[in-house]
Amino acid sequence: MLTRCAEIVGRLGQNGEVSREELVLLLENIGDDALLEELRKNAQQTAQAVFGNKIYIRGLIEISSVCKNDCYYCGIRRSNKNAVRYRLSREQILACCENGYALGFRTFVLQGGEDGYFTDEVLCGIVSEIRFRYPDCAITLSLGERSRESYRRLLEAGANRYLLRHETADERHYARLHPPELTLEHRKECLYALRELGYQTGAGFMVGSPYQTVGNLADDLLFIRELQPQMCGIGPFIPHHDTPFRDFAAGSLRMTLMLLSIIRLMNPRILLPATTALGTIAPKGRELGVLHGANVVMPNLSPMEHRKDYSLYDNKLCTGDEAAECIRCLSGRMKTIGYEIVTDRGDYK
């Protein structure tokens, strides 16, 4: 069995072409240390062949904790009456960019709930001003499902990239994580619209979400291969105490690392974050993520007074660090494992 797994890993590194059954076999052998290390070693070598020892930083600006949706896993879901709601003003967002630019950030990520205040007119005005002030920067949006026309207008205003996790590629599983008005079909339509319009597009999924099977995870990997996004964000599910999934266990560090390695081998040029959630469930989670093939980290540029309020899950990491302090901390931690944080845009290669 382990010989078969080693052969599958070898093919992953050659062309990424493996079957669903083969992916399930790898994931079912999560407990095998030798297999995990073989995946890690191959993924690290693949990432270094494309990106060297560079780790790209993205300045995360969490613009709103208001959301019209009611996803069962999310701490800012509409039904959570205990959530602290805030919304950054145009001036606050631009101040975050100004601070980030001075610190060396050349990619800004505007992330938030699906907040009706941020109409196309409001958001395009903000994006175009960021583009005017910082023409050398990439502007990434992560603001949920919008119309194709909205995506087109935002692209024309100056946005380059859009992150929209698909969360799970199985329709039945998607329905167990979301209310009926949200569908996987529409989520995929949004992702394909983003690709067709010319965005650098990011998808992604939770690891260990409630009711997830290894078959679901294999389907996620195959969907990533089909979509061919330029970015993929994965991280462990972490429960929030004010959601219906409060009593479910968090996702596995080990499984997340295995999946990072597999994604890197299947998509050698992909931009792959070592997420905050990964750093939340393990003290050196982000370093481990990098050693397993990740090449992006996302320090927080949001105003200090609101970081604790953007509470998607419990015990979120680094809500108290100043951005400059966080960069110094991350830079030092990456150096200990032989990597260097760089401040350029880090475009898809």
N, C-alpha and C positions, 0 to 999 in steps of 0.2 A: 504493500500500500504506500509506504513512504517513498519507494523508488518511483512509483507512479506520480506522486506529488512532486517529486524533484523534476521529473520529466515535464510536468505541466508548468512548473516555474521556469524551466529553461525555455519553453515555447512562449511564455508570457514575455520574456526578455527579448525574444527574437522578433516577434511580430504582433504580440498581443492577442492572437487568435486562439481562444479557448472556448469550449462549449459551456452552457449553463451547468451541466452535470459535473464538469471538471471544476468549475468555480465552487459549486456546492461541496465537492470533495475537499478542496483546499480549506474552505471555511469550517467544515466539520472536524478538521484536524488542528483546530486552533490551539489545542493543548500541547502540541509537539514543539519543543524548544528548537530543535534542529531545523524544522521547516520554517518557523518564524524568523530565525536568524538568516537562513538562506534567502528568504524574501527580502529581509532588511538589507542585507549586503548587496543584493542585485539592484534593489531600488535606489540605494544610496549611490552606487556606481553610475546608474542611469541618470540620476539627477545631476551628479557632478559632471558627467560627460556633456550635458547640455548647458548647465548654469554655473559650473565651477563650484566654488564654496560660498557663493553669494546667497544671502537671504534678503529678500525684498520687504521693505516696510510699507504699510498702508496706514494712513491716518484716518481712524474711524471717528465719525461724527454722528452721534445718535440723536437725530433731529426731533423725534417725537415718540412719546410712549402712548399716544392715542391710537387706537386701532378699532376698526369697524368689525373685524373678524372675531370668531369665537373658537379658534383652534384649541383642542382639548389639552394640549401640552404646554401652552404658552402663558407665561405670567402676566402679559399685558393684554390677554384676551378680553373681549368686550364685557363679559359677565363678571370679571373680577372686580368687585366693588372696593377691594382693599388696595388696588393698584394706585400708585401716585401718578397722576397724569400731568405731563408738561409738553410744551411745544417750543422749540427754539425759534426765535425771530430771525429774519433775514440778517440783521446786524450781528446777532450772536453766531450764526453759521459762518459769516464772513470773518468774524474775529477768530474763530477756531482755525479757519484756513490760514489767516495771517500768522497766527502762532505756529501752526504746523509748518508753514513754508520757511519760517525763520529757523526752525529746528532741522530742516533738511528734507521734509516730506515732499515728494513729488507725485503722490497719488492721494486723493481725498475720497473717502467712501462715505456717502450720505446714506445712512440706514435709519429706518423707522417703521412704525406700524402703518397700516393703511389708513391714513388720517385724511379725511375729506377736506381739511383746510388747505392742503397742498395740492391745489388744482394745477392744471397745466400752466395756466398763466402765472401763478405764484412760483411754481417750481422752475419753470423755464427762465423766469427773471433771475432767480438765484443762480441757476446753472450758468447762464450767459454772463453774469457778473464775475463768477469764479473764473470762467474761461477768459474773460477780458483781463482780469488782474493777474492771472497765472497761466499764460499761454503755453508754458512748458510742462504743465502738469496734466496728469490723467484724472478724469472725474468719473468715479464709479457711483452708481445708484443701486440701492437695495431697498426698494420701497413697495415690493409686492406686485400684485396683478393689476395692470392698467390696460387700457385699450391699445391696439396697434397704432392708432393715430397719436395717442399720448406718447408712446415710445418714440415714434417718428419725430414729434415736435421736440422732445427732450434731446434726441440725437442732434437735431439741427441747432439746438441751443448750445451744444458743446459737450454733452456727455459722451464718454467713450465706451464705458463698460457698464454692464448691468448684472447684478447677482440675484438669482431667483432659485432658491433650492426647490427641487421637485419633491423632497422629503421621503417619498417612497414611490417606486415605479409600479406597484401593484394596486389596482383599483380598489379591491376589497380592503386591503390594509389602509389605503388612503382614507377610505370612508370611516374607518375605526378611529382615525386620528383627527378628523375634521367634521364640522357640521355639514348637513346635506347640501347647503348652497355652494359649497366649495368642492370642486371635482378635479380629479387628476387630468381628465381630458382638457379642461380649460387651462390648467397649469402648464401642460405640455404645449398647448397652442401659444401661450405667451412666450415660452422658451424658443419655440421655432420662429415666432415673429421677430424676436430679438436677434436671432441668428441671421434671418433673412434681411433685416434692416441694416445689418453691418456692425452691430455692437460686438465687442469682445464679451462673450456671454459666459456666465458662471451658473452652474447647477450644483446639486449636492443633496445630501441626505443625512438623517440622524442614524446613529449606530446604537442599537439596543432599545429602540422605541417600543412602547407597549405593543404586544401581539406580533412583533417582528420574528420572522423565521430566517434561517440561512438561505432559503430559497428566495425570500424577498430581497436579501442583500445581493444575491447573485443577479437578480433582475435589475437592481440598481446599477451594478457594474456594467451590465449589458446595455442599459439605457445610456449610460455615460459614453460607452463606445459608439452607440448609434448617433447620439446628439453631437459628439465631438466638440464639447465646450472648450473654451480657452482657459477656464478656471473651474475648480471643483472644490466646494467647501463641505467637509464632513466633520462631524464631531459627535461625541457620545451624548445620548439623551441624558439630561439631568432633570429630575422632577422639580416642580415648583409647588410649594405648600398650599397655594390657593387655586389649584387646578384639579380636575377630576382624576388626574394621574399622579396625585401626590404620594400615593403609597407604592408606586412601582419603583423597582430598582433602577439605578443609573446604568447606563451603557458601560461596556467593558473597555478598559484601556487597551488590553491585549488585542481585542477584536478591531478596535479603531486603528491601531498600529498596523495590523495585518492588512486591513483594507487600504490604508494609505500606500503601503508598498505595492499592492496589486494595482491600484489606480496609476501609480507612477510607471509601473512596467507596461501597463496597457496603453498609457498616454504619455510618452517620454517628455513632451514639451509643455505639458499642462502646468499652470500655476496652481499650487496646492498648499493652502494654508495649514500651519500648525495652530489650531484654533484656541481661543480663550477657554472654551469648554474643556479641551484636552488638558490645558494647564490647570483647570479647576479641579479635575478629578485626580490629578497626580502632581506632586511637587515639581517634578521635572518633565511634565507631560509635553511641553512644547519642544524641549530639547530632544526628547525621544521621537516626537513627530518628525523633526528635521532628519534625524538619523535613519528614519524609515522612509524618507523620500520627499518630505514637505520642503517648501522653499519660500514661504511667505509668512510674516507675522503682522498683526494689526494692532498696534498700540492705540490707546484711546485719546482722542483730542477733544472729547466732549467737555462742556463746562463741569468743573468739579462738583458743583452743587446738584447736578442732575444724574451723575453716573449711577448712583445707587437706585435711582428711579427707573432706569431702563432694565428692569429685572425680568428677563425671559425665563430664568431658572434660578434656583437657590444657590447661594454662596459664590456668586460670580466673582471671578478673579480680578484683582488689580483695580478695584473701584476707587482706591484712595491715592494712587500714584499720580504725580504730575507727569505730563507727557514727556518732558525732558528727562526726568528721573527714570521713567519707564524705559526710554530708549537706552539710557546708560546701563540700566539693569539688564535689559535684553542683550545689548551688545556684549557685555561682559560674560553673560551666560552662554552666548553663541560661540564666543572665543574659546571657552573651555572645551568645546567639542570640535573645534577646528573650522568654525564658520565665521563669516564676516557680514555684518549688516551693512547694506548699501542703500543710498538714498535716491538712486535714479528710478525712473518709472517702472522698470522691470516689465516691459511689454512681452506679450506672448511671442515665443520664438518658433 
